[in-house]
Structure formats: structure tokens, C-alpha cells
Amino acid sequence: REFPRSLRPRQLNGLALARAGRWREELTALRDMVRGSPLVEDFKWGKPCYTSGGANTVILFGFRDYCAVGFLRGSLLKDPNGILASPGEHSQAMRQIRFTNTGEVRQLEPVVRAYVAEAIALERAGIKVAFRAKAELDLPEELQSRLDGDPKLKAAFEALTPGRRRGFVLHVSGAKQPATRAARVEKCAPQILAGKGFHER
């Protein structure tokens, strides 16, 4: 469900947390920690998101088995406590600190605040994640064939950022059946032509 655009980010985040179910208390505590930093509070992808100089830096998540504070460039953090987790095997930049109860959140509050401060410093310093090159993307046959047969779509795909291209490749490759992969390619074509990533609407 989309929230009215007339609501301010703080109100949006409040609504998001109100709908967070079992993780409401944990996410509220995490939100209080992040809001104590210089980051600007926003609302993106249905989640409370925090930016530095307009760049997405920290985001809060609520999953089935855990909630988390995510760092968009978390792979650059030093992580002396060894607590950062990758959200998936293909994640190059995002890292998360995961929690399963309020006690864990309170116990790690100094660590969360320190990691947030480091994430802000990295963003302000302009340090970027060295993503794997486009050439390393292994395009599924169905996507490659579709691009080869449609110059306009191919040009649009190649004009996407590496992260957006990778998102489409992983989505299409995630299907086991060729027919499903082909169907996913067709469904993604309008977004590719619009210059948007898989998760963008």
C-alpha cells in the first residue's frame, strides 16, 4: 500500500513502523538511534531510509525471522565486531546488523551508533564500492537473446547503472525453467526501457 505523498517523512516512517508487526519495538529503538545522527530521514521502498547529502546511507528492515539496520555501503565498514551480514550471496555493497529481540538492540546500541557514524564519514569522503565490472555479468540465455533481437532494449539495458543491470540479471536467472526466465524478461522490458531498476516503480 502506498502512503499519501502529503505526509511528511517522519509521519511516513511512523506509519511504516506501526505496520511493522512483531518488530515494531525493535525498529522504533533502531530508528531513535539513527535519528540521533546527522542523517536525513526519508521513506523509500516501503522502509525508513536515511540519507547523507542526498545519498542513501542507512535503511531499516523488518523480515520474518529478524529485523535489521542496513548499510547501503556496508562492505566498506571495518566491522571490528564481526557482526555485519550480507543480505544475499550476490550482495556486493549492502550489509546488515540483525536483531531478534529488543535486548539485542539495546546491547548493541553503542556499536550501531559507531557504525552509523562510520557510514556517514565514508559517504562524505566520497568513497565508493568497487562493484564487479559489467563484463563479469553472466547474462541468462533468455535475456541475451531478447537483447540481441531488440536493439532499442539492448541500448537501454547497457545504459543502466551496473547495479540496475545486475538486479535484472539476478531476477531472471533466479527462475529454474526457461519459460519462466523468458516471461521475466518480457515483464522487465518496460522497466529497462524506462531506465529503472528492478525494484523501482
Residue pairs with C-beta under 8 A, 6 or more apart in sequence:
3 12
3 15
3 43
7 15
9 41
9 42
9 43
10 41
12 43
13 31
13 41
13 43
13 48
16 43
16 46
16 47
16 48
17 24
17 27
17 28
17 31
17 48
18 24
20 27
20 62
20 67
21 62
22 62
23 62
23 67
25 102
26 67
26 99
26 101
26 102
26 105
27 48
27 60
27 62
27 67
29 102
29 105
29 106
29 109
30 60
30 67
30 69
30 99
30 105
30 112
31 48
31 60
33 69
33 109
33 112
33 113
33 116
34 41
34 48
34 50
34 58
34 60
34 69
34 112
34 116
35 41
36 113
37 50
37 113
37 116
37 117
37 120
38 52
38 120
39 50
39 51
39 52
39 57
39 58
39 116
39 120
40 50
40 51
40 52
41 48
41 49
41 50
42 48
42 49
42 50
42 51
43 49
44 56
44 59
45 59
45 199
47 59
47 60
47 61
48 59
48 60
49 56
49 58
49 59
49 60
50 56
50 57
50 58
50 59
51 57
52 119
52 120
52 123
52 124
53 123
53 124
55 72
55 123
56 72
57 71
57 72
57 73
57 119
57 120
57 123
58 69
58 70
58 71
58 72
58 116
58 119
59 69
59 70
59 72
60 67
60 68
60 69
60 70
61 67
61 68
61 69
61 70
61 96
65 100
66 98
66 99
66 100
67 98
67 99
67 100
68 85
68 96
68 97
68 98
68 99
69 96
69 97
69 112
69 116
70 87
70 94
70 95
70 96
71 77
71 84
71 94
71 95
71 96
71 115
71 119
72 93
72 94
72 119
73 93
73 119
73 122
73 123
73 127
73 128
73 129
74 84
74 93
74 94
74 95
74 96
74 119
75 86
75 92
75 93
75 94
75 95
75 129
76 93
76 122
76 127
76 129
77 84
77 95
77 115
77 118
77 119
77 122
78 118
79 95
79 115
81 111
83 97
83 108
83 111
84 95
84 96
84 97
84 115
85 95
85 96
85 97
85 98
86 94
86 95
86 96
87 94
87 95
87 96
90 166
90 170
92 129
92 131
92 132
93 129
93 131
97 108
97 111
97 112
97 115
99 105
99 108
105 112
131 162
131 163
131 166
132 162
133 162
134 162
134 165
137 165
137 166
137 169
138 169
138 173
139 147
139 169
140 169
140 172
140 173
140 181
141 178
141 181
142 172
142 178
142 181
142 182
142 184
142 185
143 168
143 169
143 172
143 181
143 185
146 153
146 182
146 185
146 186
146 189
147 153
147 154
147 157
148 154
152 193
153 189
153 192
153 193
156 192
156 193
156 195
157 165
157 168
157 192
158 165
159 195
160 168
160 192
160 195
160 197
161 197
163 197
164 196
164 197
164 198
167 197
167 198
167 199
168 188
168 191
168 192
168 197
168 198
171 184
171 188
171 198
172 181
172 184
172 185
172 188
173 181
175 181
175 183
175 184
188 198
191 197
191 198
191 200
